[in-house]
Amino acid sequence: MTLGIASLIGVSSPGFAFQLDRTVNVPAADPVPSVRASATESDPTTFRAADAAPAEILPAVVQSDDQSFSSLTAAVAGQDDTPEMTPDLVCLAGAIYFEAKGEPLAGQLAVAEVIINRAKSGRFAASICAVVTQRGQFSFVRGGRIPAIGGNANYRTAVAIAQVAMGDDWDSPAPRALYFHARRAAPGWRMQKVASIGNHVFYR
């Protein structure tokens, strides 16, 4: 079955059957003495776009010559709607969901890329799941576990965004970013700001 674009960006599809019916229990990596990836003080599941400051002009999403999609929306819509839910895909989709559900697709992709960049950096844990569950980094993680998520439209989008990020199907709108925080927070980080997208600010 081919999943249409409308289904991926918020319209439910009766044929789509993602359901995460148990928590993901991945051993947490050793903590990194660094600032939190997200400075959202409240439960991320209650964070709403209306809470944020007015949007800034977004950076252009640049398509590489070797990419086969005409837009990020097309890349999201072109993903497999019944992928193999590997541990890394489950962990990355969960992080996107809890940190950026309801954000623009570019913002969700940027969150995913932060996690992937961390796994590749040598400064954090070495796998996607270990980065997501690393102690003190993401406030939605409880006891090294990602909370269960039902198969709603936001989660379907998060899974598709995770596939885009893991498949390198579209360039990150926040190149080489390793940190982000909610706009309403002001942590005073002394790092290079690389993008402001939706309700998040990204740094490297």
C-alpha positions in Angstrom: 0.0 0.0 0.0 1.3 3.5 -0.8 0.7 6.0 2.0 -0.4 9.5 0.7 1.2 12.7 1.8 -1.9 13.8 3.6 -1.7 10.8 5.9 1.8 11.5 6.9 1.3 15.1 7.8 -1.7 14.6 10.0 -4.6 12.8 8.4 -5.2 9.3 9.7 -5.0 6.4 7.4 -7.1 3.3 8.3 -4.6 1.0 6.6 -1.6 2.2 8.6 -0.9 0.0 11.6 2.0 1.4 13.7 1.5 0.5 17.3 4.2 0.6 19.9 2.6 -1.4 22.7 5.5 -1.6 25.1 8.3 0.5 26.4 11.7 0.3 24.8 14.2 -0.8 27.4 17.7 0.1 26.2 20.5 0.2 28.7 21.4 3.8 29.2 24.9 5.0 28.3 27.2 6.7 30.8 26.2 10.3 31.2 28.0 13.0 29.3 28.9 16.2 31.3 27.2 18.5 29.0 24.1 20.7 28.7 20.8 19.0 28.0 19.8 18.5 24.4 16.4 20.0 25.1 15.8 22.7 27.6 12.0 22.2 27.8 11.3 22.3 31.5 7.8 20.8 31.3 6.6 17.4 30.1 7.3 17.5 26.3 4.0 15.8 25.6 2.2 19.0 26.7 4.4 21.4 24.7 2.3 23.3 22.2 3.2 25.5 19.2 1.1 28.2 20.8 3.5 28.4 23.7 6.4 29.6 21.5 7.6 33.0 20.4 6.7 34.2 16.9 8.4 32.2 14.3 11.6 33.5 12.7 12.5 33.2 9.1 13.4 29.6 8.5 16.7 28.6 6.9 16.3 27.2 3.4 16.2 23.5 3.1 18.8 22.7 0.5 18.5 19.6 -1.7 21.7 17.8 -2.6 22.2 16.8 -6.2 22.1 13.1 -5.3 18.7 13.3 -3.6 15.8 11.9 -5.5 12.9 13.8 -3.9 11.7 17.2 -5.0 10.9 18.4 -1.4 11.1 17.2 2.2 7.3 16.6 2.1 7.8 14.3 -0.9 10.7 12.5 0.9 8.4 11.9 4.0 5.6 10.8 1.8 7.9 8.5 -0.1 8.9 6.4 2.9 7.8 2.8 3.5 4.5 2.8 5.5 5.3 -0.6 7.0 9.0 -0.4 7.8 10.9 -2.9 9.9 10.8 -1.3 13.3 14.4 -1.8 14.3 15.5 -0.6 17.7 17.2 2.5 16.2 14.2 3.4 14.2 11.9 3.0 17.2 14.3 5.1 19.4 14.7 7.8 16.8 11.0 8.0 16.0 10.2 8.2 19.7 12.6 11.1 20.2 11.1 13.0 17.3 7.6 12.4 18.6 8.2 13.5 22.1 10.6 16.4 21.3 9.0 17.7 18.1 5.6 16.4 17.3 3.5 19.0 15.6 6.6 20.9 14.5 7.3 21.7 10.8 8.8 18.7 9.0 12.1 20.6 8.8 12.1 21.0 12.6 11.4 17.3 13.1 14.1 16.4 10.7 16.6 18.7 12.5 15.8 17.0 15.8 16.5 13.6 14.3 19.7 14.8 12.8 20.9 16.1 16.2 20.6 12.6 17.5 22.3 11.0 14.5 25.1 13.6 14.6 25.7 12.8 18.3 25.9 9.1 17.6 28.6 9.8 14.9 30.5 12.5 16.9 32.5 10.4 19.3 31.5 12.8 22.1 28.3 11.0 23.0 27.0 7.5 23.0 27.8 5.5 19.9 24.3 4.4 18.8 21.0 6.1 18.2 19.2 4.3 21.1 22.1 5.0 23.4 22.1 8.7 22.6 18.3 8.9 23.1 18.5 7.1 26.5 21.7 8.7 27.7 21.2 9.9 31.2 20.3 13.6 31.7 19.9 14.4 28.0 16.2 14.0 27.1 13.5 14.7 29.6 10.9 12.3 28.2 13.2 9.3 29.0 12.3 7.7 32.3 14.7 5.1 33.8 16.4 4.5 30.5 13.0 3.8 28.7 11.1 5.6 26.0 7.4 5.8 26.9 4.9 3.7 24.9 3.3 5.5 21.9 0.1 4.7 20.1 -0.1 4.6 16.3 -1.4 8.2 15.9 -0.8 10.5 13.0 2.0 12.4 14.7 3.8 9.1 15.4 3.4 8.0 11.8 5.0 11.2 10.7 7.8 10.7 13.2 8.5 7.3 11.9 8.7 8.6 8.3 11.0 11.5 9.4 13.2 8.9 11.2 13.4 6.9 7.9 14.3 10.1 6.0 17.1 10.9 8.5 18.5 7.4 8.7 18.4 7.0 5.0 20.0 10.4 4.4 17.1 11.2 2.0 17.1 15.0 2.7 19.7 17.4 3.9 19.4 18.6 7.5 18.1 22.2 7.8 20.5 22.5 10.9 23.8 21.2 9.5 26.0 19.4 12.1 23.9 20.5 15.0 24.5 18.7 18.3 22.2 20.6 20.6 18.8 22.2 20.6 16.4 23.9 23.0 12.9 25.3 23.0 12.5 28.9 22.0 11.0 29.8 25.3 14.1 28.7 27.2 17.3 30.9 27.4 20.1 28.6 28.5 22.9 31.1 27.5 24.9 28.5 25.6 28.2 29.6 24.2 27.9 27.6 21.0 27.3 28.4 17.4 23.7 28.9 16.5 22.9 27.2 13.2 19.2 27.4 12.8 15.9 28.4 14.3 13.1 26.2 13.1 9.5 26.2 14.5 9.8 26.1 18.3 13.4 25.1 18.6 16.9 26.7 18.2 19.8 24.5 17.1 23.5 24.8 17.9 26.8 23.0 17.2 
